[in-house]
Amino acid sequence: MKTSLKVTLLVTVGIAMIAFFSTVAVGWTPKLGLDLAGGFQATYKPDIPVSAGEMQTVISILQNRIDALGVSGATINSQGGNVVVQVPGLANRNQLLNTIQQTAELLFRPVLCQAPAYTPPAKGKTAPTGTPTCGAQYLLTAANLNLNSAGTPQSNIGADPSLAAYPTTATPSNPVPDSASKTVILETSTSSGFGGERLVLGPAQVAGKEITSAQATFNSPQWVVNLNLSGTGSKQWDALAQQQFHAYIGMDLDAQVISAPITYPTNSTFASFGGKVQISGSFTESQAKSLALDLQFGALPVTLGGGPHGGPLTEESVSPTLGRSSLDAGLAAGIGGLILVLLYTIFYYRALGIVVVTGLGLTGALLWAIVSALSHSGLDLTLDLSGVTGLIVSVGITVDSYIVYFERLKDEARAGRSVRSTVDRAFQGAFRTVLAADLVSLIAALTLYLLSVGSVRGFAFFLGLATLLDIFTTFFFTRPLVIWLGRNRKVTDARFIGIARGLAMTSETAA
């Protein structure tokens, strides 16, 4: 056996084993979908027709809201103009429904001061409920900030310690209605410039509905966000900006401060914005685009409902017990079929059948590692019953690849050639057939994925993934292993499991 084939075989097995045991070591497993883990599904109908871009905006905003609840594995997509939300393993259904239908409002508020992390009251005492008041030395006014010529505050003003006793007014997952006219304490996002600290903000003076457009652009040497305001919004913004000249304006979205820039930090005098606002800072491209999206579409561009009393168009709950039963049934069917296939290949092809067993084990290890990794990546992939079906179907595709190769070896044997001389030659012809068949499966899977919706896409994705792995293992595992076995006389001529017996060859031909 050539050294290159040995290296190929060992590297392929090594990659599969390292990938599999790495995911096991970190505790990663495939995340199960709604029909396997149980959970909740709701379908919403927009109150007005929406474009593809607006629908994508709705999905993005809903995904951010649901993620803020700490819910894992939620999927949101559009089907026939409706929005379908699926959340496996959901514990608080009512909270999810309220979060989805909440028509968030973007508000611009003056930043008054910083507040330290909340300290719960001692036993027997209650937290203060009045309006939080900042101490004079902690106010983030222009006089206290004392900006230098570069627009950087020269004073390091900390959080007012007296405000630690005040709880956060609202959070993205627990909004408080009618808070726009009140002084509030809100948490900040990590990209707001305050590193996740709490801020005290005054009543809102500009609403997000006054923004007509928001766009992230590269203004060398940095990314900025440009806003255009309506006529009313332009006047309101000028009034707020003049009040907060050389001080902070907080942007409150879903009860969280997403940004808090300083007004005209490098200008010596105030001038009207004329309805055009530019927000700059140390933005990356993705941060600038995300902020632009939040500013323009902080509130859902449509109202979602369609059902009685403004609720979802349809609701469906799947119990974890039913989901587990579906998973057990799917696994039992897959494992039962797999055992029958393996027994048949070993009985019919002898030692070559063992190649099928080890090859399927290798493919299974790679699939487990890839699906587990994708489940814990930004894709947040979930494995549902349709995906399990796709994997079961792919077993037949994978076994077909082995059979094509082995039958080609039989054809070579009938022509009077030995196993040793034909294992490589037979593979070249067989691989072209395997590649053609797998490409057809890939095209079918891709077409299904692009044109279908819902669970059919899961079937197509996992079928396509398994087909790609079949091409990989056929070339980098099956080929070198069969060539090595075919050139080993002990394996070729073994009495009961020899390759020669599996290919129905005489001992003379086998040599």
Salt bridges, closest charged atoms under 4 A:
ASP252 OD2 - ARG109 NE 3.05
ASP254 OD2 - ARG65 NE 3.67
GLU285 OE2 - LYS289 NZ 2.76
GLU315 OE1 - ARG93 NH2 2.14
ASP328 OD1 - ARG324 NE 3.39
ASP380 OD1 - LYS31 NZ 2.88
ASP411 OD1 - ARG414 NH1 2.85
GLU412 OE1 - ARG417 NH1 2.84
GLU412 OE1 - ARG425 NE 3.50
ASP424 OD1 - ARG479 NE 3.90
ASP493 OD2 - ARG489 NE 2.82
